């Protein structure tokens, strides 16, 4: 399972933006919906690596969030972590290593000097480092895009041919201008790299790897 803990970097300067974050994450499929956990922080649980990568990049786009991805098992906080994940809409009903890994990861992402504030943690530390590196590279592409580029990209669908003409007509732009926006934003490269990040995330929860160090549920 994939747990994402996301907290705000600059709430003192710009105010609490958790509600805006939650709206931006609504298209992402979840097992437990993204929701405010405490203060300016949100947590959600997603079913697969593709959803995790999607959520990470949606959050990074806003340029205001530290994103931690925890890869590991989750279960009932009441019946014990070994119990199946309850049928719940509340993150407070959930416990387990996945949440602890996500907490570790978001604290790593929040450290000063981290240019792309996303981190990954889980049982296989080496795979987590590799997944994190790829997510940070893709995240850098997302962070550097302009609003004008996003106006184009938000109308694009990965893998669909011939859509630039339709996007140009929708925005009142030339096809050449749309093409340049796509090229400058490295949109095709981002979507070509997403499967690599997804694959590495699936390796983080390798069954034959013991968790490094002691996990303590807060």
C-alpha positions as CSV (number, residue, x, y, z in Angstrom):
1,X,0.0,0.0,0.0
2,X,1.1,3.6,-0.6
3,X,0.6,6.3,2.0
4,X,1.2,9.9,1.2
5,X,1.8,12.5,4.0
6,X,1.8,16.0,2.7
7,X,2.4,19.2,4.7
8,X,2.6,22.8,3.8
9,X,5.9,24.6,3.6
10,X,4.8,28.2,4.0
11,X,1.5,28.4,5.9
12,X,2.7,31.3,8.1
13,X,3.3,33.5,5.0
14,X,0.3,32.5,2.8
15,X,-2.2,30.9,5.2
16,X,-3.6,27.4,5.3
17,X,-4.0,25.9,1.9
18,X,-4.9,22.3,2.8
19,X,-8.4,22.6,1.3
20,X,-6.9,23.7,-2.0
21,X,-4.6,20.7,-2.0
22,X,-7.4,18.3,-1.3
23,X,-9.3,19.7,-4.3
24,X,-6.3,19.2,-6.5
25,X,-6.0,15.6,-5.4
26,X,-9.6,14.6,-6.0
27,X,-8.9,13.0,-9.4
28,X,-6.5,10.5,-7.7
29,X,-8.0,7.1,-6.9
30,X,-7.7,6.3,-3.2
31,X,-8.3,3.5,-0.6
32,X,-8.6,6.1,2.2
33,X,-9.4,9.6,0.8
34,X,-6.9,12.4,1.2
35,X,-7.9,14.5,4.2
36,X,-6.6,16.9,6.8
37,X,-4.9,14.9,9.5
38,X,-3.7,17.8,11.8
39,X,-2.8,21.4,11.2
40,X,-1.6,22.1,7.7
41,X,-1.1,18.5,6.8
42,X,-3.0,16.0,4.7
43,X,-2.7,12.2,4.5
44,X,-4.2,9.7,2.0
45,X,-3.8,6.1,1.0
46,X,-3.7,5.0,-2.6
47,X,-4.0,1.5,-4.0
48,X,-1.1,1.4,-6.5
49,X,2.2,3.0,-7.6
50,X,0.6,4.8,-10.5
51,X,-1.8,6.6,-8.2
52,X,1.1,7.5,-5.9
53,X,3.1,9.0,-8.7
54,X,0.1,11.0,-9.9
55,X,-0.6,12.3,-6.4
56,X,3.0,13.3,-5.8
57,X,3.2,15.3,-9.0
58,X,-0.1,17.0,-8.4
59,X,1.1,18.2,-5.0
60,X,4.5,19.3,-6.3
61,X,2.8,21.3,-9.0
62,X,1.5,23.7,-6.3
63,X,5.1,24.5,-5.1
64,X,4.0,24.7,-1.5
65,X,4.1,21.1,-0.2
66,X,6.5,18.6,1.3
67,X,5.5,15.2,0.0
68,X,6.4,11.9,1.8
69,X,5.6,8.5,0.2
70,X,5.5,5.6,2.6
71,X,5.4,2.1,1.0
72,X,4.2,-0.6,3.4
73,X,1.4,-2.4,5.0
74,X,-1.5,-0.7,6.7
75,X,-4.3,-2.1,8.9
76,X,-6.7,-1.2,11.6
77,X,-5.5,1.2,14.3
78,X,-8.0,-0.2,16.7
79,X,-7.9,-3.9,16.1
80,X,-4.1,-3.9,15.5
81,X,-1.9,-3.3,12.5
82,X,-2.1,-7.0,11.5
83,X,-5.9,-6.7,11.1
84,X,-7.2,-6.0,7.6
85,X,-7.6,-2.3,6.6
86,X,-11.0,-1.3,7.9
87,X,-13.8,0.0,5.6
88,X,-13.3,3.6,6.6
89,X,-13.2,7.1,5.3
90,X,-11.0,8.3,8.2
91,X,-7.2,8.1,8.3
92,X,-7.4,8.1,12.1
93,X,-8.8,4.5,11.9
94,X,-5.7,3.3,10.1
95,X,-2.3,2.3,11.5
96,X,0.7,0.3,10.4
97,X,4.3,0.6,9.0
98,X,3.1,2.4,5.8
99,X,2.1,5.5,7.9
100,X,5.3,5.4,9.8
101,X,7.4,5.3,6.6
102,X,5.3,8.2,5.2
103,X,6.1,10.2,8.3
104,X,9.8,9.5,7.9
105,X,9.6,10.5,4.3
106,X,7.8,13.8,4.7
107,X,10.3,14.8,7.4
108,X,13.1,14.0,4.9
109,X,11.4,16.0,2.2
110,X,11.1,19.0,4.5
111,X,14.8,19.3,5.2
112,X,16.5,22.4,4.1
113,X,18.5,22.0,0.9
114,X,16.0,19.6,-0.7
115,X,15.2,21.3,-4.0
116,X,12.4,19.0,-5.0
117,X,10.5,18.3,-1.7
118,X,9.5,14.7,-2.1
119,X,11.0,11.6,-0.4
120,X,10.2,7.9,-0.3
121,X,10.7,5.4,2.5
122,X,9.9,1.7,2.9
123,X,11.3,-1.7,3.7
124,X,13.8,-1.7,0.8
125,X,15.9,1.4,1.5
126,X,17.9,1.1,-1.8
127,X,14.8,0.9,-3.9
128,X,13.3,3.8,-2.0
129,X,16.3,5.9,-2.7
130,X,16.1,5.1,-6.4
131,X,12.3,5.8,-6.6
132,X,12.9,9.1,-4.8
133,X,15.6,10.1,-7.3
134,X,13.4,9.5,-10.3
135,X,10.4,11.3,-8.6
136,X,12.7,14.3,-7.9
137,X,13.8,14.4,-11.5
138,X,10.3,14.3,-12.8
139,X,9.2,16.7,-10.1
140,X,11.8,19.3,-11.2
141,X,10.1,19.3,-14.6
142,X,6.7,19.9,-13.0
143,X,8.1,22.7,-10.7
144,X,9.6,24.8,-13.5
145,X,6.5,25.0,-15.7
146,X,4.8,28.3,-16.2
147,X,1.1,29.1,-15.9
148,X,0.9,29.5,-19.7
149,X,2.4,26.0,-20.2
150,X,-0.1,24.5,-17.7
151,X,-2.9,26.1,-19.6
152,X,-1.9,23.9,-22.6
153,X,-0.9,20.8,-20.7
154,X,-4.2,20.7,-18.7
155,X,-6.0,20.0,-22.0
156,X,-3.6,17.3,-23.2
157,X,-4.1,13.6,-22.8
158,X,-1.0,11.3,-22.7
159,X,-0.8,9.0,-25.7
160,X,-3.4,10.6,-27.8
161,X,-2.3,11.6,-31.3
162,X,-3.3,14.7,-33.2
163,X,-4.7,16.6,-30.1
164,X,-2.5,19.6,-30.4
165,X,-4.7,21.1,-33.1
166,X,-7.7,20.7,-30.9
167,X,-5.9,22.3,-27.9
168,X,-4.8,25.2,-30.1
169,X,-8.4,25.8,-31.2
170,X,-9.7,25.6,-27.6
171,X,-7.1,28.2,-26.4
172,X,-7.1,30.4,-29.5
173,X,-3.4,29.7,-30.2
174,X,-1.5,28.4,-33.2
175,X,-0.6,24.7,-33.3
176,X,3.1,25.8,-33.4
177,X,2.6,27.7,-30.1
178,X,1.0,24.6,-28.5
179,X,3.8,22.4,-29.8
180,X,6.5,24.7,-28.3
181,X,4.7,24.8,-24.9
182,X,4.7,21.0,-24.9
183,X,8.4,20.8,-25.8
184,X,9.5,23.5,-23.3
185,X,7.6,21.8,-20.5
186,X,9.1,18.3,-21.2
187,X,5.6,16.9,-21.0
188,X,6.3,13.9,-23.2
189,X,9.4,13.2,-21.2
190,X,7.6,13.3,-17.9
191,X,5.0,10.8,-19.0
192,X,7.7,8.6,-20.5
193,X,9.4,8.5,-17.1
194,X,6.4,8.0,-14.9
195,X,6.4,4.2,-15.5
196,X,10.0,4.0,-14.2
197,X,9.0,5.8,-11.0
198,X,6.0,3.4,-10.6
199,X,8.1,0.4,-11.2
200,X,10.7,1.4,-8.6
201,X,7.9,2.2,-6.0
202,X,6.6,-1.3,-6.4
203,X,10.1,-2.6,-5.5
204,X,10.2,-0.7,-2.2
205,X,7.8,-3.1,-0.5
206,X,9.8,-6.2,-1.4
207,X,8.6,-9.1,0.8
208,X,12.0,-10.4,1.5
209,X,13.5,-7.2,2.9
210,X,13.3,-6.5,6.6
211,X,12.5,-2.9,7.7
212,X,15.7,-0.9,8.5
213,X,15.6,0.3,12.1
214,X,12.8,0.4,14.6
215,X,9.4,1.6,13.4
216,X,7.4,3.5,16.0
217,X,3.8,4.5,15.3
218,X,3.2,8.0,16.5
